[in-house]
Amino acid sequence: MKLILPYFILILFLLQHNMKKNSKKEKINNETFWKRESEANSVRKKDISGLDYIRIPDTLTCPDTQDERILKEWHTIEALKEKKILNLSGFTNTDLKLEYGVGNLTELTDYDNNYVTLSRSLARIAELLTEQGLKKEAAAFLEFGIATHTDIGKNYTLLAGYYMEYGKPEKIDFLIAQAEQLSSLSKDPIIARLKAIQRGEASPA
C-alpha cells in the first residue's frame, strides 16, 4: 500500500496538470474565436459579383432514359441553372464574414447550399446511369463534378472506374491531383481509394 500511494498521487497530479493545460488551451481558442467573430461582424458588405460562380454547361443534357430516379436528379440539376452556385466548402461562416462582409452571409450560404445540392445530384445521377450501363453519359456528369472541386468520394471513384475500363488509367493521376487540393476530411480516403483502383486492388463501387 505504501508503494502504491506515491504512484497514485503522481497519476492524480498528472491528470490535474493535463486538465489545467487543456482548460487553458480551450480558453485561448475560445477567446481567439470570439475575437475573430467580433471582427467579422463589423466588416462591411463587399462586392461579390466577381466571384468564381459555377455555371452548369449546356453540354450536360437530359439522359435518354425513362428512369424516374435519373429524371428526378436531372430536373434538380436543370433547376440550378437559374441559380447562383458557389463551392464554399473550405470556409466557415466567420471566414465568409471576414472576407466578404456580414451583409453577404445569407446570400453566400444560399449559393453554397445550391452547390451542395448540385454536387450530390451529379454523383447520384452518374451512379444511376452507371448502373444502367450508360457509362459515357455518367462520365460527363462526373467530370463536371470534378471540375467544381467536389469532395464526394463516389464522384472520384466512379470516374476512376470508367477510366480503367476504357483504357485511360493515366487519367486517374489527374483525379488524384484534384483530390489533393481538397480541404475536407474525405481527402485522404479518396486519394487512397483512387490509388488502389489504379493498382487494380479495389473496385470503384
DAURNOR-V831830 format. One record per run of one state. SS is the DSSP state (hx for helix, st for strand, lp for the rest). FROM is the first residue (numbers start at 1). TO is the last residue. Records with the same first field share a line. If there is no record, write none. Layout:
BEGIN
SS=FROM-TO  FROM-TO
END
This chain:
BEGIN
lp=1-1  41-67  83-92  101-101  132-134  148-152  166-170  180-185  199-205
hx=2-40  68-82  93-100  102-131  135-147  153-165  171-179  186-198
END
